[in-house]
Amino acid sequence: MAQVSIRDDEVDIVIAALHPDLTSFMEEWRPFFSRFHLIVVKDPDLKEDLKIPEGFSVDIYTKTDIDRVVGSSSKTIVFSGYACRYFGYLMSRKKYIVSFDDDCIPAKDNKGDLTNAVAQHIANLTTPATPYFFNTLYDPFRKGADFVRGYPFSLRSGVQCALSCGLWLNLADYDAPTQALKPELKNSRYVDAILTVPAGALLPVSGINIAFDRELVGPALLPTFRLAKEGKLRWETVEDVWSGMCVKVICDHLGHGVKSGLPYVWRNERGNAVESLKKEWEGVKLMEEVVPFFQSVKFSKAAVTAGDCVVELAAAVKERLGAVDPVFARAADGMVEWMKLWKVAA
């Protein structure tokens, strides 16, 4: 099946800006960003003015914009740090969103050529996913691949892909304990593969390098899970891991697919794993409660949209996890507020 052709005006690129000077970042990405509209969301805690080179179609959102849109919901939803990317998701009106953090630049493939992460994300989203039967040659819709012997023909049409999870070179997404114990551990393997995550399987989604179909699952990408000692660095937040589990169980219920693998980006150094461990350890422990919950969550037949599922999921979180730790009750309240914001934005 061929990739579906999309128009440039169907895509927004969302950038979480945690540093004031985006000049180098934007220039690195210019060959791949210049044809699309960009949404840059400035971390509301960042005091300096943003520096963005000319030649891009870009909307910039700041703390003033966030306060105006969010209003009283700011008590339960905080767009600080990496979570500022979600405000861009909220403000977009495009079908497809591609999102990168500002410490990532285009990666090079095994031949030394720069990879077009935007185009690869779009290819992932516009070709079917195959969550109900694993293809041992990975994505059968890639050029040079197909379904393997024994793959049921009744499942070969696949389902619509709603989420594309890219990877990165240099700094892999290890947790703080792993990175602290193995400080020299880097990811230097460019694996030229894409796979569909099987239905029923969870994965720790990272918001660093993702794309999604906003019309299908936009409300399920949500900034509502915050650790009590949450910080600004990659080891000190788990809001994207929580969001990823939400969107995966919702995709499974609605019959959409999730892909992981290409595209890669190159991620630069930031943070100290040993210091961050003090903040992230809370999240490491909470995952032992989170995973069994998501493995057992069920939605009603009345939940036919991602928004419906978020509402039901919030109620389940409140009921089953609210007494375990206050962070879960706050997350449930935030999910309810997020849906109110999403409905207004829509």
PyMOL commands that set and color helices and strands:
alter all, ss='L'
color gray80, all
select helices_A, chain A and resi 8-10+23-33+63-75+81-91+117-126+153-155+176-181+214-220+234-236+239-254+273-296+306-321+326-345
alter helices_A, ss='H'
color red, helices_A
select strands_A, chain A and resi 11-17+37-42+57-61+96-101+104-106+161-170+194-196+209-213+257-267
alter strands_A, ss='S'
color yellow, strands_A
deselect
rebuild
show_as cartoon
